[in-house]
Amino acid sequence: MKNFFSYLRLPASSDNNQVLEALSQVPDDEYDIHHVMSNDLSMTHYRRVHLQCTAMAVLVASEEEEDEVLDKALWQMRLREFNVM
């Protein structure tokens, strides 16, 4: 999943108006971010998934380095945009 808040240089706690203002500076050909972040319902769902990804990134970052061998689902790679450490 892409971290659109990071892309927009906004904290995840930003309100919808702040997101829409930042989104107005993004070129129209970047369809994914416009499709997700310009609609209230999809933005609400995105915020929830973003929170879950952030929580998972914290958990993955707290694991011991030797646990990388057991990372069969490749969570470290999937969550690289949510790097919290």
N, C-alpha and C positions, 0 to 999 in steps of 0.2 A: 504494500500500500504506500502511496506517496504521501508525504507529510506536507499538505497544502498550506498549513499555518506557517511552517518554516519557509516555504517558497514565497509566501506573501510577507514574510518578516513580521509576523504578528504572533502574540501569545495565544495559546488555545482558548484562553478566557475572553478573547475579544468578542464584543457583541456583533450582531449581524450587520449593523450599519458600518462598523469599522471594516469588516470583511468585504462588504460590497464596495466601499470606497477604495480599498486596496485592489480589489478585483478589477476595478475600472482601469487600472494601469497595466493590466495583463493583456497582451495581444489576443484578438478574437480567435486566432487559429489554434490556440491552446484550449481545445474543446473540453477536455476532461475536467479541468479546474472550473471552467465556467459552468459546465453542466452540473457539477456537484455543489459548488459553493453559491450559486445564484438562486437556488430554490430553498425556501425555508425548511421544507420537510427533509430534503436530502442533506441539507447542512446539519440538521438535528441528528440524523443518523450518522453522518460523518463525524460529528463531535463525539458521539458515543463510542464509535469504533476507534477514533483517535485516542480517547482516554484508555481504552483497553490495550491498544498497541503500546502506549507509553508505560502502562503498568507492566506489560510483558517485557518491555525493554529493560526496565529496572530489575526485574527478576533475572533475566538472562545476564545482565551485567554483573549481578551479584554472585553468579556461579563461579566456581573455581575453574581455572584455565583447563585443567585436565578433563573437565566435563564436556569440552568441545567434541570429543570423540563420541559422546552419547547424543549429540545434537542432530539426530537423524531427520528431524523436521526442518532443519536449517533455519531456526529462529533467529540466530545472530545475523544471517544474511537478510532475511525477510524484514527485520526490524532495524536495519542499519540507518534509516532516515530518522529513527526515533532514539538515536544514541543519546543517553542521558548522563553518561560519565565522561 
